[in-house]
Amino acid sequence: MIKINKGKRFQQAVDAVEEFLKKAKGKDQASSHNSSEEKNRRNSSEERGKQSAGEEKRKAGLSEGKLKKSTGEGKKRASSVSSERGSKSPLKRALDQSPRKRGRPPKDEKDLTIPESSTVKRVMTGTVAGFKWPPGVSEPAVCYQAITKKLKVCEEETGSTSIQAADSTAVNGSITPTDKKIGFLGLGLMGSGIVSNLLKMGHTVTVWNRTAEKEGARLGRTPAEVVSTCDITFACVSDPKAAKDLVLGPSGVLQGIRPGKCYVDMSTVDADTVTELAQVIVSRGGRFLEAPVSGNQQLSNDGMLVILAAGDRGLYEDCSSCFQAMGKTSFFLGEVGNAAKMMLIVNMVQGSFMATIAEGLTLAQVTGQSQQTLLDILNQGQLASIFLDQKCQNILQGNFKPDFYLKYIQKDLRLAIALGDSVNHPTPMAAAANEVYKRAKALDQSDNDMSAVYRAYIH
């Protein structure tokens, strides 16, 4: 299990398992040493016993001698069994005694000390969200049973840091929701899933959207009303223009801002836009945080987004339970604008990679190679990822239902290229990918998934 790219709780769980195995090994060595000393003492005792038995045999009758001989053999067999047990580690004995190894299911699990919600248990059983055992490796049920009989894990509460916050605990439902009133503006592909997880984890949420109402949430009539009645208001809209209109437009966010009110913009926009929004919010006495999210609709629904935040550090801390509900990890990146820049770079890499995947699949097709075989090969190599597999499956099945709109990844590529221009840094790969997406948009693929860029290569 490679833990470097996993969440913090996953790493803690693996560290706990490794620490247990080290202790077990130490006990094994100590047990072997003690067994050796015990064996020497028994050999010495048996030698003295043999001499004493010889004297008694000459004095006693034949039947009494046979009885003592039988007793000695019994002791020897017991000594042999004891020595064998002493030479095995606790983990090895548990494996040998496992009901699974004896060919029948376990009858009693009362001695398992890891709770159902434990991160270690979810790691060992492969149920942590996004975690899969490698091909050909089955769930280590026997090892899990053995370890859980000896190991007790207490999950520690971890606060956010200046770089990375604690992993989301939404997976096991242990979030304590903030008592602050939460507002949310925008219920698109990402916003809808985010609000669902906020509600699921016990937050009180008031929403506003141009077209729909979120079941279970209160409905605000305007963005200004939501902001004025809530302590912290989040927003997630499509692009810089939508983000500005939401704040500066009629009955917009700015009309509801007053001292102490908090606004968190989760839209993926450029640094200039988010800086402008921060300035007008703060000028009215409000507090501002940018928090764009990395992920797609499925990750949003699962509460497994990656949140990039910058701006008011105190507000970032106040949003802790909300971020845990909607994401698996959050990063605090400093001053306003840093999160926007980082988000554009992340999406630039992702968009360019998607264009390369589509290019490779079409080249395989025109040269008579199997696209499925290409995917199988990539999935066994260093490029293997959920993203690669899902997007290739979209292409092979001709299913481009949007998980991340093509028009939005093209927008992010365009903004990333502009970011490079602003610091005179070349972005030739992103520029080439951007042209392919523009071609796909011309083929009426804007509202399809980003994987529909494939169609730009076959038309």
Secondary structure, 3 states (H helix, E strand, C coil): CCCCCCCHHHHHHHHHHHHHHHHHHHHHHHHHHHHHHHHHHHHHHHHHHHHHHHHHHHHCCHHHHHHHHHHHHHHHHHHHHHHHHHCCCHHHHHHHCCCCCCCCCCCCCCCCCCCCCCHHHHHHCCCCCCCCCCCCCCCCHHHHHHHHCCCCCCCCCCCCCCCECCCCCHHHCCCCCCCCCEEEECCCHHHHHHHHHHHHCCCCEEEECCCCCCCCCEECCCHHHHHHHCCEEEECCCCHHHHHHHHHCCCCHHHHCCCCCEEEECCCCCHHHHHHHHHHHHHCCCEEEECCEECCHHHHHHCCEEEEEEECHHHHHHCHHHHHHHEEEEEECCCCCHHHHHHHHHHHHHHHHHHHHHHHHHHHHHCCCCHHHHHHHHHCCCCCCHHHHHHHHHHHHCCCCCCCEHHHHHHHHHHHHHHHHHCCCCCHHHHHHHHHHHHHHHCCCCCCEHHHHHHHHHC
